[in-house]
Amino acid sequence: MTAAAQFGSLLRSVRKSRNLKIWQVAEKVDIEVKHLGRIERGERQPSFDLIVALAKCLAVSPSEFFDFDSTVDAKTLRKNIDQLITGLDPKQLRHARRVLNALL
């Protein structure tokens, strides 16, 4: 998935979590509904000013739209964790397990 598509997916998710229709957000940030739809589908990239306006409209930090790790599926996350611990010696693995236990 491209960065634009991930951005759009997060934007749509935040909008829907606020129970707002696409036309309501488009109206508040003064853009066409079609343009916002294209952004949410990852077909267009918003300007910096539009990102800030969208964040303000949805009452989130602009960085919320760039938290791409939050959209990664469980299988990919497990693979990433496996890559991190591959090659660790037994002492390092025990330490990693303790850290995970403390976090969870």
C-alpha positions in Angstrom: 0.0 0.0 0.0 1.4 3.4 -0.9 1.9 6.2 1.6 -0.9 8.2 0.0 -3.3 5.2 0.3 -2.2 4.7 4.0 -2.8 8.4 4.7 -6.2 8.2 3.0 -7.2 5.1 4.9 -6.2 6.7 8.3 -8.1 9.9 7.3 -11.2 7.9 6.4 -10.9 6.0 9.7 -10.7 9.1 11.8 -13.6 10.7 9.9 -15.8 7.7 10.4 -14.8 7.4 14.1 -16.2 11.0 14.5 -19.5 9.9 12.7 -19.0 12.5 10.0 -20.0 12.1 6.4 -17.5 12.9 3.7 -19.5 15.9 2.6 -19.5 17.3 6.1 -15.7 17.3 6.3 -15.3 18.5 2.7 -17.6 21.4 3.5 -15.8 22.3 6.7 -12.4 22.4 5.0 -13.8 24.1 1.9 -12.9 21.4 -0.7 -15.0 19.4 -3.2 -16.4 16.0 -1.9 -14.8 14.3 -5.0 -11.4 15.7 -4.0 -11.7 14.4 -0.5 -12.8 11.1 -1.8 -9.7 10.9 -4.0 -7.5 11.7 -1.0 -9.2 9.0 1.1 -8.6 6.5 -1.7 -5.0 7.5 -2.1 -5.5 8.8 -5.6 -4.5 12.4 -4.6 -2.1 13.9 -2.1 -3.3 16.8 0.0 -1.3 20.0 0.6 0.3 20.7 3.9 -2.4 23.4 4.6 -5.2 20.9 3.8 -3.6 18.3 6.1 -3.7 20.9 8.9 -7.2 21.9 8.1 -8.4 18.3 8.1 -6.7 17.6 11.4 -8.3 20.7 13.0 -11.7 19.7 11.6 -11.4 16.2 13.0 -9.8 17.4 16.3 -6.6 15.3 15.9 -3.0 16.0 15.5 -1.8 16.0 11.9 0.6 13.3 12.8 -2.4 11.0 13.4 -2.8 10.7 9.6 0.8 9.4 9.3 0.7 6.7 12.0 1.1 4.0 9.3 2.1 1.3 11.7 -1.5 1.3 13.1 -2.8 0.0 9.8 -0.4 -3.0 9.6 -2.1 -6.4 9.9 -1.2 -8.9 12.5 0.6 -11.2 10.1 3.0 -8.5 9.0 3.6 -7.4 12.6 4.5 -10.9 13.6 6.9 -11.1 10.6 8.5 -7.8 11.6 9.0 -9.0 15.2 10.4 -12.2 14.0 12.9 -10.3 11.9 13.9 -8.3 14.9 14.7 -11.3 17.1 16.3 -13.5 14.4 20.0 -14.0 15.2 19.7 -13.0 18.9 21.6 -15.2 21.3 19.7 -16.9 24.2 20.5 -14.1 26.6 19.2 -11.5 24.3 16.0 -13.5 23.6 15.4 -13.8 27.4 15.8 -10.1 27.7 13.4 -9.5 24.7 10.8 -11.8 26.4 11.1 -9.9 29.7 10.6 -6.6 27.9 7.5 -8.0 26.0 6.1 -9.4 29.2 6.5 -6.0 30.9 4.8 -4.2 28.1 1.9 -6.6 27.8 
